[in-house]
Amino acid sequence: MESRKGTEDRKSNGLRVIIAGGGTGGHLFPGLAVAKELLNRYPGSEIFFVTAGREMETNILADAGFQRATVAVEGVKGRGWPEALKAMLKLPYGFGQAVNIIVRFSPDLVLGVGGYSAGPVCLAARLIGVPVAVHEQNSFPGLTNRLLSRVAHMVLISFKESRDYFPARRVFLTGNPIREDFLEGNEGKGKKSTSFTVLVTGGSQGARAINKAFVGALEIMRHKGRDPEVIHQTGEKDFDWVKEEYHKRGLRGDIMPFIKDMRQAYLRADIFLGRAGAGTIFELAAMGKPSILIPYPYAANNHQETNARVLAGVGGAEVLLQENLTPERLAGLLTGYMDDLGALRKMGERARTAAKPEAAKAIVDHLEGMLSGL
């Protein structure tokens, strides 16, 4: 493939960039933040996303207006041997698709953002001669990025705790990019309601354990005369039964399968209750939002607990393991914070110290350096 564009050529004509990966919003949203920073810096750029084709990914990218393609690839780790074998048999076809995408789009660089769909795309790009960088969102790196770090020109990390898992000379700490609207923070915004408000989510796909425990906790609190306002993202699968439980138990709240405007939800909330994906950690930090984090216990290498401990380590969150999650325990914690708003305010201030508002800009800076040095 021909040599990379010079600096002036990039500024005048833009870049052609493939961003590969996904599987969850936690992988995809950082890629979108980097894409927007690239377009801000190089207005003529073309950004092409390659994912595994989940409906959520397709919808998010369609709404954002980016070109996209899919590769036939599935995860292997954590599956039984028949499923793992079936997934491995798809790899040659998925790799062939990736080669075709690289040749057809002819990118200046490829950025892998985690998730198994990044694997064949980044590997194909490297073999063809296209510069490759990978970004790791979590404190404990995923298998795909650990493997790709051996062939990538550069590894970009969100947490300093993941540095030891990658080749030292090619690792740069950038933080995890989040959507632009979160970077405005919440200073001086104020709440429209004077009631104590709890924001509950289980991530983009919901969480059955959190939904059950919170509904029970809310009922306990109501019987004790504590009736907070609630914003509850249930996930698509749990929406109907959660809504029915609210109705049967005489509870109130804004209940929805998915929250599109998360910034507004954060602004309304006094405290966040939910999972500890990397994107959530950095959103909470940017917004200065106190939280009770319940890490997903089956996340690869338990990375959500590691993520949560980072924010808790600066005093910006409380960690409640799912094995200890009961309606009674949750009701006690929430009631305690309702009675001590000063502690809650300090937790939010400490959470803000972990923010990395320049993460997307730092990643693009490093990508520029990578291109200039090749």
C-alpha positions as CSV (number, residue, x, y, z in Angstrom):
1,M,0.0,0.0,0.0
2,E,1.2,3.5,-0.7
3,S,2.9,5.6,2.0
4,R,0.7,7.6,4.4
5,K,-0.4,11.2,3.7
6,G,1.7,14.1,4.7
7,T,0.4,16.6,7.4
8,E,-0.7,19.2,5.0
9,D,-2.5,16.6,2.8
10,R,-4.3,15.3,5.8
11,K,-5.5,18.7,6.8
12,S,-6.8,19.6,3.3
13,N,-8.3,16.3,2.3
14,G,-9.0,14.6,5.6
15,L,-8.3,11.1,6.7
16,R,-9.8,7.7,5.8
17,V,-10.2,5.8,9.1
18,I,-11.8,2.5,10.0
19,I,-12.9,2.1,13.6
20,A,-13.5,-1.6,14.4
21,G,-15.0,-3.3,17.4
22,G,-18.2,-3.1,19.4
23,G,-20.5,-5.6,21.0
24,T,-21.8,-3.1,23.6
25,G,-22.3,0.6,23.9
26,G,-19.2,0.7,26.1
27,H,-17.1,-0.2,23.1
28,L,-18.9,1.8,20.5
29,F,-19.4,5.2,22.2
30,P,-15.6,5.8,22.7
31,G,-15.2,5.1,19.0
32,L,-17.9,7.6,18.1
33,A,-16.2,10.2,20.3
34,V,-12.9,9.7,18.5
35,A,-14.7,9.8,15.1
36,K,-16.2,13.2,16.0
37,E,-12.8,14.6,17.1
38,L,-11.3,13.4,13.9
39,L,-14.0,15.2,11.9
40,N,-13.5,18.3,14.0
41,R,-9.8,18.3,13.2
42,Y,-10.0,17.0,9.7
43,P,-13.4,18.1,8.2
44,G,-12.9,16.2,5.0
45,S,-12.4,12.8,6.7
46,E,-14.3,9.6,6.0
47,I,-14.9,7.4,9.0
48,F,-16.1,3.8,8.5
49,F,-17.2,1.6,11.3
50,V,-16.9,-2.2,11.3
51,T,-18.9,-4.2,13.9
52,A,-20.4,-7.6,14.5
53,G,-23.7,-6.2,13.4
54,R,-25.8,-6.3,16.6
55,E,-29.0,-4.4,16.3
56,M,-28.0,-1.9,19.0
57,E,-24.8,-1.1,17.1
58,T,-26.6,-0.7,13.8
59,N,-29.1,1.7,15.4
60,I,-26.5,3.8,17.1
61,L,-24.4,4.2,14.0
62,A,-27.4,4.9,11.8
63,D,-28.5,7.7,14.2
64,A,-24.9,9.1,14.2
65,G,-24.8,9.0,10.3
66,F,-21.6,7.0,9.9
67,Q,-20.9,4.4,7.2
68,R,-20.8,0.9,8.6
69,A,-20.2,-2.8,7.7
70,T,-20.2,-6.0,9.6
71,V,-17.9,-9.1,9.8
72,A,-19.1,-12.6,10.6
73,V,-17.2,-13.2,13.9
74,E,-18.2,-14.4,17.3
75,G,-16.5,-14.5,20.7
76,V,-14.8,-17.7,21.8
77,K,-13.8,-17.1,25.4
78,G,-16.2,-18.4,28.1
79,R,-18.2,-20.6,25.7
80,G,-18.6,-24.3,25.7
81,W,-16.5,-26.3,23.2
82,P,-19.2,-26.8,20.6
83,E,-20.0,-23.1,20.5
84,A,-16.4,-22.2,20.6
85,L,-15.6,-24.5,17.7
86,K,-18.5,-23.1,15.7
87,A,-17.2,-19.6,16.3
88,M,-13.6,-20.6,15.3
89,L,-14.8,-22.1,12.1
90,K,-16.3,-18.6,11.2
91,L,-12.9,-16.9,11.6
92,P,-11.5,-17.5,8.1
93,Y,-14.7,-16.1,6.5
94,G,-14.7,-13.1,8.8
95,F,-11.0,-12.5,8.1
96,G,-11.8,-12.6,4.4
97,Q,-14.5,-10.1,4.9
98,A,-12.1,-7.8,6.8
99,V,-9.5,-8.0,4.0
100,N,-12.1,-7.1,1.5
101,I,-13.2,-4.1,3.6
102,I,-9.6,-2.9,4.0
103,V,-8.8,-3.2,0.3
104,R,-12.1,-1.5,-0.7
105,F,-12.0,1.4,1.7
106,S,-8.2,1.9,1.6
107,P,-7.9,3.5,5.1
108,D,-5.0,5.7,6.3
109,L,-5.3,3.9,9.7
110,V,-7.4,1.4,11.6
111,L,-8.4,1.9,15.3
112,G,-9.6,-1.1,17.2
113,V,-11.9,-0.2,20.1
114,G,-12.2,-3.7,21.7
115,G,-14.7,-6.5,21.2
116,Y,-14.1,-9.5,19.1
117,S,-15.1,-7.8,15.8
118,A,-11.9,-5.7,16.1
119,G,-9.7,-8.8,15.8
120,P,-9.9,-9.7,12.1
121,V,-10.1,-6.1,10.9
122,C,-7.0,-5.0,12.8
123,L,-5.1,-8.1,11.8
124,A,-6.0,-7.8,8.2
125,A,-5.0,-4.1,8.2
126,R,-1.6,-4.9,9.8
127,L,-0.9,-7.7,7.2
128,I,-1.8,-5.3,4.3
129,G,0.4,-2.6,5.7
130,V,-2.1,-0.2,7.2
131,P,-1.1,1.4,10.6
132,V,-3.1,0.0,13.5
133,A,-3.8,1.3,16.9
134,V,-6.0,-0.2,19.6
135,H,-7.8,1.5,22.5
136,E,-8.6,-0.4,25.7
137,Q,-11.5,0.9,27.7
138,N,-11.3,-1.3,30.8
139,S,-8.8,-1.5,33.6
140,F,-8.3,-5.2,32.8
141,P,-7.8,-5.6,29.1
142,G,-10.0,-7.8,27.0
143,L,-8.6,-10.9,25.2
144,T,-8.9,-9.3,21.7
145,N,-6.8,-6.3,22.6
146,R,-4.3,-8.3,24.5
147,L,-3.7,-10.4,21.4
148,L,-3.8,-7.4,19.0
149,S,-1.3,-5.5,21.1
150,R,1.4,-7.8,19.7
151,V,0.9,-6.5,16.2
152,A,-0.5,-3.0,16.7
153,H,1.7,0.0,16.2
154,M,0.3,1.6,19.3
155,V,-1.9,0.8,22.4
156,L,-4.0,3.5,24.1
157,I,-5.3,2.8,27.6
158,S,-8.1,4.3,29.7
159,F,-6.8,3.2,33.2
160,K,-3.1,3.2,34.3
161,E,-3.9,-0.2,35.9
162,S,-3.9,-1.9,32.5
163,R,-0.4,-0.8,31.5
164,D,1.3,-3.9,32.7
165,Y,-0.7,-6.1,30.3
166,F,0.7,-4.5,27.2
167,P,4.2,-4.0,25.6
168,A,5.6,-1.1,27.6
169,R,7.2,0.9,24.7
170,R,3.9,1.2,22.7
171,V,1.5,2.1,25.5
172,F,0.0,5.5,26.1
173,L,-2.5,6.6,28.8
174,T,-5.3,8.7,27.3
175,G,-8.5,7.9,29.4
176,N,-11.7,6.7,27.9
177,P,-13.5,9.1,25.4
178,I,-17.1,9.9,26.2
179,R,-19.8,11.8,24.3
180,E,-19.3,15.5,24.0
181,D,-22.4,16.4,26.0
182,F,-21.0,14.8,29.1
183,L,-18.0,17.0,29.0
184,E,-20.1,20.0,29.8
185,G,-20.4,18.6,33.3
186,N,-23.2,19.8,35.6
187,E,-21.8,22.9,37.2
188,G,-24.5,25.5,37.9
189,K,-27.2,23.4,36.1
190,G,-29.3,22.7,39.2
191,K,-32.2,20.3,39.4
192,K,-35.7,21.0,38.3
193,S,-37.0,19.0,41.3
194,T,-36.2,19.3,45.0
195,S,-36.9,15.6,45.6
196,F,-34.1,13.1,46.0
197,T,-33.7,11.3,42.7
198,V,-32.1,8.0,41.9
199,L,-30.9,7.0,38.4
200,V,-30.9,3.2,38.0
201,T,-29.5,1.4,34.9
202,G,-28.0,-2.0,34.2
203,G,-26.0,-0.7,31.2
204,S,-27.3,-0.5,27.6
205,Q,-28.8,-4.0,27.9
206,G,-30.2,-3.8,31.4
207,A,-29.5,-6.0,34.4
208,R,-32.1,-8.4,35.9
209,A,-30.4,-8.6,39.4
210,I,-30.3,-4.8,39.7
211,N,-33.9,-4.4,38.5
212,K,-35.2,-7.0,41.0
213,A,-33.2,-5.6,44.0
214,F,-34.1,-2.0,43.3
215,V,-37.8,-2.6,43.0
216,G,-37.7,-4.4,46.3
217,A,-35.6,-1.7,47.9
218,L,-38.0,1.0,46.6
219,E,-40.9,-0.8,48.2
220,I,-39.1,-1.1,51.5
221,M,-38.2,2.6,51.4
222,R,-41.8,3.6,50.6
223,H,-43.1,1.6,53.6
224,K,-40.7,3.7,55.8
225,G,-42.0,7.0,54.4
226,R,-39.0,7.5,52.0
227,D,-40.2,8.1,48.5
228,P,-37.4,9.2,46.1
229,E,-38.0,10.1,42.5
230,V,-36.7,7.4,40.1
231,I,-35.3,7.3,36.6
232,H,-35.1,3.6,35.8
233,Q,-33.6,2.1,32.6
234,T,-34.6,-1.5,32.6
235,G,-33.3,-2.9,29.3
236,E,-35.6,-4.2,26.6
237,K,-36.1,-7.6,28.1
238,D,-37.1,-6.5,31.6
239,F,-39.2,-3.5,30.7
240,D,-42.7,-5.1,30.8
241,W,-42.3,-7.0,34.1
242,V,-40.5,-4.1,35.8
243,K,-43.3,-1.7,34.8
244,E,-45.9,-4.2,36.0
245,E,-44.1,-4.6,39.4
246,Y,-44.1,-0.8,39.9
247,H,-47.8,-0.8,39.2
248,K,-48.6,-3.8,41.5
249,R,-46.5,-2.4,44.4
250,G,-47.8,1.1,44.1
251,L,-44.4,2.5,43.2
252,R,-43.7,5.6,41.0
253,G,-40.9,6.4,38.6
254,D,-39.9,7.2,35.0
255,I,-39.4,3.7,33.6
256,M,-38.0,3.1,30.2
257,P,-36.1,0.3,28.3
258,F,-33.4,2.7,27.2
259,I,-32.4,6.2,28.0
260,K,-31.4,8.2,24.9
261,D,-30.5,11.4,26.8
262,M,-28.2,10.1,29.5
263,R,-26.7,13.6,30.3
264,Q,-30.2,14.9,31.2
265,A,-30.7,11.8,33.3
266,Y,-27.5,12.4,35.2
267,L,-28.4,16.0,35.7
268,R,-31.7,15.1,37.3
269,A,-30.2,12.4,39.6
270,D,-28.7,12.8,43.0
271,I,-27.1,9.4,42.9
272,F,-26.4,6.7,40.2
273,L,-27.0,3.0,40.8
274,G,-25.8,0.6,38.2
275,R,-23.0,-1.4,36.5
276,A,-19.4,-0.4,36.2
277,G,-18.5,-0.5,32.5
278,A,-15.6,1.8,31.6
279,G,-17.9,4.3,29.8
280,T,-20.0,4.6,32.9
281,I,-17.0,5.2,35.1
282,F,-15.8,8.1,33.0
283,E,-19.2,9.5,32.5
284,L,-19.8,9.6,36.2
285,A,-16.4,11.2,36.7
286,A,-17.0,13.9,34.0
287,M,-20.4,14.7,35.5
288,G,-19.1,14.6,39.1
289,K,-21.9,12.2,39.9
290,P,-21.8,10.0,43.1
291,S,-22.7,6.4,42.6
292,I,-23.3,3.0,44.0
293,L,-21.7,0.6,41.6
294,I,-22.7,-3.1,41.2
295,P,-20.1,-4.7,38.9
296,Y,-21.3,-7.3,36.5
297,P,-19.9,-10.5,38.2
298,Y,-19.5,-12.4,34.9
299,A,-17.6,-9.8,33.0
300,A,-14.4,-11.1,31.4
301,N,-11.6,-11.3,34.1
302,N,-14.0,-9.5,36.5
303,H,-13.0,-6.2,34.8
304,Q,-16.0,-4.3,36.0
305,E,-15.1,-4.7,39.6
306,T,-11.6,-3.5,38.8
307,N,-13.1,-0.5,37.1
308,A,-15.4,0.2,40.1
309,R,-12.5,0.0,42.6
310,V,-10.6,2.7,40.7
311,L,-13.4,5.2,41.2
312,A,-14.1,4.0,44.7
313,G,-10.4,4.4,45.4
314,V,-10.6,8.2,45.0
315,G,-13.7,8.3,47.2
316,G,-16.0,8.8,44.2
317,A,-18.2,5.7,44.5
318,E,-19.4,2.9,46.7
319,V,-19.0,-0.6,45.5
320,L,-21.7,-3.2,46.2
321,L,-20.9,-6.7,44.9
322,Q,-23.9,-8.5,43.3
323,E,-23.4,-11.4,45.8
324,N,-24.2,-8.9,48.6
325,L,-27.1,-7.2,46.7
326,T,-30.4,-7.5,48.5
327,P,-33.4,-5.1,48.6
328,E,-32.7,-4.6,52.3
329,R,-29.0,-3.7,51.8
330,L,-29.8,-1.4,48.9
331,A,-32.6,0.4,50.7
332,G,-30.3,1.0,53.7
333,L,-27.6,2.5,51.5
334,L,-29.9,4.7,49.6
335,T,-31.7,5.9,52.8
336,G,-28.3,6.6,54.3
337,Y,-27.3,8.9,51.4
338,M,-30.7,10.6,51.5
339,D,-30.0,11.5,55.1
340,D,-26.4,12.7,54.4
341,L,-26.4,14.9,51.3
342,G,-23.1,16.4,52.4
343,A,-21.4,13.0,52.1
344,L,-23.0,12.6,48.7
345,R,-21.7,16.0,47.5
346,K,-18.2,15.1,48.6
347,M,-18.4,11.8,46.7
348,G,-19.4,13.7,43.6
349,E,-16.4,16.1,44.0
350,R,-14.0,13.2,44.4
351,A,-15.5,11.4,41.4
352,R,-14.6,14.4,39.3
353,T,-10.9,14.0,40.1
354,A,-10.9,10.8,38.0
355,A,-12.2,12.5,34.9
356,K,-10.3,12.6,31.6
357,P,-12.1,15.2,29.6
358,E,-9.4,15.4,26.9
359,A,-9.4,11.7,26.1
360,A,-10.7,11.9,22.5
361,K,-8.2,14.7,21.7
362,A,-5.4,12.7,23.3
363,I,-6.2,9.7,21.2
364,V,-6.3,11.7,18.0
365,D,-3.0,13.4,19.0
366,H,-1.4,9.9,19.3
367,L,-2.9,8.7,16.0
368,E,-1.4,11.7,14.3
369,G,2.0,11.0,15.9
370,M,1.7,7.3,14.7
371,L,1.1,8.4,11.1
372,S,3.8,11.0,11.2
373,G,6.3,8.4,12.5
374,L,5.7,5.8,9.9
